[in-house]
Amino acid sequence: MYRINKVRRETKEEKVATAIGKLLSDFYLDLEKVGYYLARATPYLIYRRALEVLESAKFQEDKIEHNRIGYDSDRLP
């Protein structure tokens, strides 16, 4: 006999996204200075990876907006 485990586990990527969201939820944080230090204090590869994450977020935002409006739907309203 075997047991089916239906517990949803959070992926490493989801954990990182949640952590970034928690850090950015501090509205007293100066985001321009964060960007300055990210570009200056981290290696170039880390900076480029951060830009890749932001580009992906922008793309996903556009897809979510199209789904909300109904562009991807074959049904007429």
ROMISE-96179 format. One record per residue (C-alpha): residue number from 1; x, y, z. Coordinates in steps of 0.001 Angstrom, whole numbers. Example, Ala and Ser with C-alpha at 12.3 -4.5 7.8 and 13.67 -1.06 7.14 Angstrom:
2
{n:1 px:12300 py:-4500 pz:7800}
{n:2 px:13670 py:-1060 pz:7140}
This chain:
77
{n:1 px:0 py:0 pz:0}
{n:2 px:1258 py:3457 pz:-820}
{n:3 px:279 py:6903 pz:297}
{n:4 px:-480 py:9778 pz:-2085}
{n:5 px:899 py:13016 pz:-741}
{n:6 px:-1124 py:15995 pz:-1940}
{n:7 px:813 py:18611 pz:-10}
{n:8 px:1820 py:21462 pz:-2294}
{n:9 px:5444 py:22340 pz:-1786}
{n:10 px:6770 py:25768 pz:-2525}
{n:11 px:9576 py:25770 pz:-5092}
{n:12 px:12867 py:27536 pz:-4546}
{n:13 px:11825 py:30160 pz:-7097}
{n:14 px:8559 py:30833 pz:-5254}
{n:15 px:10437 py:31227 pz:-1977}
{n:16 px:12838 py:33746 pz:-3528}
{n:17 px:9957 py:35689 pz:-5130}
{n:18 px:8149 py:35826 pz:-1781}
{n:19 px:11317 py:37014 pz:-32}
{n:20 px:11868 py:39749 pz:-2635}
{n:21 px:8231 py:40802 pz:-2250}
{n:22 px:8607 py:41061 pz:1522}
{n:23 px:11762 py:43154 pz:1170}
{n:24 px:10129 py:45508 pz:-1341}
{n:25 px:6995 py:45922 pz:789}
{n:26 px:8880 py:48337 pz:3067}
{n:27 px:7607 py:51670 pz:1738}
{n:28 px:10302 py:53585 pz:3612}
{n:29 px:12927 py:51852 pz:1497}
{n:30 px:14504 py:54119 pz:-1134}
{n:31 px:14296 py:51993 pz:-4283}
{n:32 px:16602 py:54279 pz:-6242}
{n:33 px:19365 py:53724 pz:-3689}
{n:34 px:18695 py:49990 pz:-3749}
{n:35 px:19168 py:50058 pz:-7522}
{n:36 px:22324 py:52129 pz:-7135}
{n:37 px:23862 py:49702 pz:-4677}
{n:38 px:22703 py:46708 pz:-6686}
{n:39 px:24499 py:48049 pz:-9746}
{n:40 px:27614 py:49156 pz:-7859}
{n:41 px:28129 py:46641 pz:-5067}
{n:42 px:27223 py:43355 pz:-6735}
{n:43 px:29033 py:41553 pz:-9543}
{n:44 px:27855 py:42291 pz:-13078}
{n:45 px:26382 py:38806 pz:-13441}
{n:46 px:24104 py:39334 pz:-10417}
{n:47 px:23032 py:42708 pz:-11773}
{n:48 px:22156 py:41167 pz:-15158}
{n:49 px:20206 py:38358 pz:-13459}
{n:50 px:18224 py:40962 pz:-11496}
{n:51 px:17382 py:42725 pz:-14773}
{n:52 px:16255 py:39390 pz:-16239}
{n:53 px:13884 py:38890 pz:-13296}
{n:54 px:12428 py:42372 pz:-13821}
{n:55 px:11938 py:41785 pz:-17558}
{n:56 px:10177 py:38504 pz:-16811}
{n:57 px:7910 py:40228 pz:-14297}
{n:58 px:6993 py:42872 pz:-16883}
{n:59 px:6186 py:40186 pz:-19470}
{n:60 px:4030 py:38272 pz:-16984}
{n:61 px:2226 py:41482 pz:-16036}
{n:62 px:1271 py:42007 pz:-19687}
{n:63 px:49 py:38408 pz:-20011}
{n:64 px:-2060 py:38705 pz:-16860}
{n:65 px:-3592 py:41941 pz:-18149}
{n:66 px:-4452 py:40310 pz:-21495}
{n:67 px:-6066 py:37377 pz:-19692}
{n:68 px:-8067 py:39743 pz:-17488}
{n:69 px:-9337 py:41682 pz:-20499}
{n:70 px:-10010 py:38493 pz:-22408}
{n:71 px:-7709 py:38881 pz:-25421}
{n:72 px:-6734 py:35210 pz:-25323}
{n:73 px:-10320 py:34038 pz:-25191}
{n:74 px:-12156 py:32732 pz:-28269}
{n:75 px:-15529 py:33580 pz:-26751}
{n:76 px:-17173 py:36889 pz:-27457}
{n:77 px:-18570 py:38829 pz:-24479}
